[in-house]
Amino acid sequence: MRPNIVVSSLDMERLEALIDSLPAAQADNCAALLDELARAELVEPDAMPPDVVSMNSRVRFILDDAPEAIEMTLAYPKDVNGAADKLSVLTPIGNALLGLKAGDSIAWTRPDGAPCQVRVVEVVYQPERAGELHR
């Protein structure tokens, strides 16, 4: 059972535009993201719960049962620029994190095809919570 997810209307608009702008071969890789967006509860940015992972949120998460959490910012591909602390929403784990709230976990498939579990420990920074509603 996958947890419920929440996505802001602004993030939804931008993600749909991003997917529409991708070359066909790359867009095919977005099926998992499209599935996630299709099941998301849509809210206005000012109504976003403060513990939900939105775009540009800094999130601490644990993969499987790793002893240490990873902290990264969920980013649009154009903003990653090879930064080690930024995670593209177009990656499988980026897809999985979008819309989860602190404490949620979800199963996903790694690029090598192996199953994995990701659990959100904390949303360290969320633009909506910080009042940055139009970032």
N, C-alpha and C positions, 0 to 999 in steps of 0.2 A: 504494500500500500504506500503510495507516494503521499507526502505531506501536502497540505494546501499551500499555494504560493500566492503572493501579492505582488503586483507590478503596477507602477505608476503609469498614468496615461501618457506622460511625457516620454518615459522610457519605452513604452510600447510603440509610440509613433516613431521614435528614433531607431529602434531595433527593426521595425518593419521596413523603414526606408533603407537601412543598412543592408538587410537581406535582399531587398529589391534591386539594390545597386551592384550586387556581387555578380561576377561572371557565372554562367550556368554551372560550371564544374564546381565552383566553390559554394554556390547556393545549395547544391545537392547535399553538402555536408551540414546544412543547417536544419535538417529534419528534426533532430532532437530539440533544438531551440524552438522551432515552430510548434512542436508538440507541447513544450512547456508553456509557451505564450498562449496557446489555445486553451489551456486549462486554468490559466491565472485569473485571480480575482483582480479586476481593474479598479484602481482608486486614483483620485486626484492627488497630485504631489503633496498638497498641504494636509491630506488625510492619511498619508503613509504612516503605518505604525512604526515607532522609533527603533524597533529591534529587528527590522526586515532588511535583507540585503537588496539594495537597489544599485543601479549603475553608479559607478564612482564611489561606492561604499568601500571602506577599509574593513576587512573581515578576518577574524581569526577562526581557523577551521582545522579539523583533524581528519586525516585520511586513514581509513581502516582503524586500527587501534594503535597508531603511532604514539610514542611517548610524549612528543612535543607538537604543539600546534604550529601551524603555518599562518603568517599574517601577510595578506596581499590586498591590493585594490582591484576590484572588478572593473575592467575598463573596456572601452570600445577599441577595436583593433588599431585604429589610427593613433591612439594614445599610448599604446604599449611601448613602441620604439625600442624593443629589446630590454626594457627595464626589468630587472629581476624581481621587483616587488609588485609588478602589475600583471594581471591575469586577464586575457581576452575573454569576453563573453562568448566568443565563437569556439572556444575549446570545450571539450566535454565537461571538465570540472567547472568552467565558467557557466555553462548551461545549467549544471546541477545546482550551483550556489544561488543563482538569480531567484529572488522571491522567497527564499527560505528565511525563517526567523531564528533567532538565537535558540539553541536547544534542538532544532530540527536536524534530522539526518535523512539521507536519501542514497539509494544504491544507484550507481552509474557504471558505465563501461569505459575503461581506460583505452587510450589509442591502440594499445597492443591487444585489445579484445578481452582482457581479464576484468572480472567484476571487482568493484571497489565500493566502499562506503565512505561518504563524506558527512561530517557533522559540524554544524556551525556552533562555535564556542561563544563568540561575541561579535557584535557589530560595533567595531571600535569607533568608526566615523560613518555617518550617513548624511549625505548632502541635505536631504529633506529635514532631518532633525536639526541640522545646523542653520536652517532657514534659507538654504540655497535651492530655491524651488525651480529655477530656470537655468541651471548649470549647463 
